[in-house]
Amino acid sequence: MKEFWNVRPDGVVSIGNTDYFIEVDRNTEKTHSLQGKFARYDRFFSMTKGCRDRKIVIVFVVDDFNKKRRNQRIDKIQKLMMD
């Protein structure tokens, strides 16, 4: 995935003119790791703005069957992405 610089999604699915970056969250990454991941995505999008010929969508999959924990993790991810 060298073409994506420091961004290393868990998977990439290309459909038509769109690349879907898949991030699977199993609640194993600490807050600072998630912050670093989001900062890398932010830099990636800033550095490639205007020079990408494909649309990129990030899809987060939260892998937890416990509804309360899953919702807490989703809330945490959303908060970190907005900071």
Buried (B, 14 or more C-beta within 10 A) or exposed (E): EEEBEEBEBEEBEEEEEEBBBBBEBEEEBEEEEBBEBBEBBEEBEEEEEEEEEEEBEBEBEBEBEEEEEBEBBBEBBEEBBEE
